[in-house]
């Protein structure tokens, strides 16, 4: 569990300011911000509308680069279901 703090709120606002997501998706912005600030390796989500899409993935990559943060992968859970043949 991660508590929302000023650093997470700053990243969430940056996501909105850069036009990656809108204020309507502030919870999603906080989710992404928490993952970035917590240095998670990836975000797994079924939310294709706001999180797992090329615009968000590229935007989040830009934010992590600008802030000097660890890169984060944004993936859908089906990647875990792929079997080796």
Backbone torsions as a table, in degrees:
resi	resn	phi	psi	omega
1	UNK	NA	135.1	-179.4
2	UNK	-118.9	130.3	175.9
3	UNK	-83.0	135.9	176.6
4	UNK	-69.6	126.2	179.4
5	UNK	-126.5	-176.6	-177.2
6	UNK	-61.7	-37.6	-180.0
7	UNK	-64.4	-42.5	179.3
8	UNK	-67.1	-43.5	178.6
9	UNK	-62.5	-36.0	177.9
10	UNK	-64.3	-44.2	178.5
11	UNK	-65.5	-42.8	178.6
12	UNK	-58.1	-43.3	179.3
13	UNK	-67.9	-35.6	177.9
14	UNK	-64.1	-37.9	177.3
15	UNK	-60.4	-40.4	178.1
16	UNK	-71.5	-46.7	-177.8
17	UNK	-60.5	-32.9	179.6
18	UNK	-83.7	-2.2	177.6
19	UNK	77.4	17.1	179.1
20	UNK	-72.7	-47.7	174.2
21	UNK	-133.6	168.9	-179.1
22	UNK	-103.8	171.2	177.9
23	UNK	-58.3	-28.3	178.0
24	UNK	-60.6	-26.3	-177.7
25	UNK	-102.9	30.9	-175.1
26	UNK	-59.2	-36.4	177.4
27	UNK	-61.2	-41.9	177.4
28	UNK	-64.3	-39.1	177.9
29	UNK	-62.0	-41.7	177.5
30	UNK	-65.8	-39.2	177.5
31	UNK	-58.4	-48.8	179.8
32	UNK	-65.2	-44.5	179.2
33	UNK	-59.8	-42.0	178.8
34	UNK	-62.7	-39.9	179.5
35	UNK	-67.0	-39.5	179.3
36	UNK	-66.6	-51.5	-177.4
37	UNK	-65.0	-31.7	178.7
38	UNK	-81.9	0.3	178.8
39	UNK	58.6	41.2	175.4
40	UNK	-68.1	153.1	177.1
41	UNK	-76.2	-35.2	-177.8
42	UNK	-156.4	162.1	170.8
43	UNK	-113.5	126.4	175.7
44	UNK	-106.1	125.9	-176.6
45	UNK	-152.6	147.3	171.3
46	UNK	-92.3	0.3	-175.7
47	UNK	-81.8	84.1	-178.1
48	UNK	-74.5	-24.5	-178.5
49	UNK	-69.0	-43.1	-173.9
50	UNK	-111.9	-29.6	-171.1
51	UNK	-111.5	-54.9	-174.3
52	UNK	-92.3	74.9	175.0
53	UNK	-149.8	161.2	-171.1
54	UNK	-63.2	-36.9	-179.8
55	UNK	-63.0	-47.0	-179.8
56	UNK	-68.1	-43.9	-179.2
57	UNK	-58.7	-47.3	-180.0
58	UNK	-67.2	-39.7	179.0
59	UNK	-64.0	-42.6	179.0
60	UNK	-67.5	-36.0	175.6
61	UNK	-61.2	-41.5	178.6
62	UNK	-63.5	-43.9	-179.9
63	UNK	-62.8	-45.8	-179.1
64	UNK	-64.2	-36.3	177.1
65	UNK	-66.1	-46.8	-179.0
66	UNK	-62.6	-38.4	-177.0
67	UNK	-86.5	-7.3	-177.8
68	UNK	70.9	27.8	179.9
69	UNK	-90.8	162.0	175.7
70	UNK	-60.8	134.1	176.4
71	UNK	-61.8	149.1	-179.5
72	UNK	-129.9	135.3	176.4
73	UNK	-85.2	141.5	173.6
74	UNK	-118.0	115.4	-171.7
75	UNK	-132.7	158.5	170.7
76	UNK	-95.7	152.8	-173.4
77	UNK	-62.4	-15.7	-179.7
78	UNK	-63.2	-21.0	177.7
79	UNK	-63.6	-23.4	177.2
80	UNK	-78.4	-18.3	-176.5
81	UNK	-91.1	-10.1	-178.9
82	UNK	-65.0	130.2	-179.3
83	UNK	-104.9	152.5	176.4
84	UNK	-81.1	137.7	178.7
85	UNK	-118.0	NA	NA
